[in-house]
Amino acid sequence: MVACLCIHGFTGSPNEVKPLADYLREHTDWDVLAPTLPGHDHLRHLKNVTYKDWIVFVDSILSQMLKEDEEVYIIGFSMGGLLAGWLARHYPQVKKLVLLSTAVNAMEWPQLVENSKQVLAEAKEVKLKNNPMFKRYHKKVTETPPASTLQFEKMVALARPAFEHIEIPTFIAQGSKDSVVPAEKSVQFLMDSIPGPKELFMLEGSGHAICHDKEADQLFEAVLTFLQKDLAVLNVK
């Protein structure tokens, strides 16, 4: 059996990777998991959670998957990419790694919060206040405990060195219009750090949430092709 662990980002939810997870379920008979990280059921719960809780959580899930499945892949989005990289470094049994909009720099989230606060302060038009993107960032800025940002920074510091030890095939996807993760900076770091075989997939018209953007279908097809490559036993629906 093939299994795939999909990990969402900081202050996010499984919805960030749900379209890709659903696509994989639809086109294969794989066991695809997209759990909710500790503290992410509601943003106010993050105040009681540390980066170690996130690691222990995904570590326990992956350990069980490795016991039950022949082939295990990991997909990580944003901070989930950091957790995915950490897992891949410590569990060589993992066969392939997919990194989506990976947040490899500690200052990205704090800067996003500061930028969002400014936008919120200046927002006076009703049209902007009703915008879905505006509402999402408003929720994050107003409900995310300040101390949680420090936990994100600690996760970055812990995970960055792990990429230097990843030998398994890795798929790196990045939106060129990402306003959260600097595209060129992130891609350069991952391409330079990861010693194993790599594939880079740039989405020129997409932002940070690439699983929900206009080029998502192309991304999903490319991810599945990458994961299916060299797979000895594959049952496709």
PyMOL commands that set and color helices and strands:
alter all, ss='L'
color gray80, all
select helices_A, chain A and resi 14-16+18-27+43-48+51-68+79-90+108-122+126-129+132-143+146-165+183-193+216-228
alter helices_A, ss='H'
color red, helices_A
select strands_A, chain A and resi 2-7+31-33+71-77+96-100+170-175+198-203
alter strands_A, ss='S'
color yellow, strands_A
deselect
rebuild
show_as cartoon
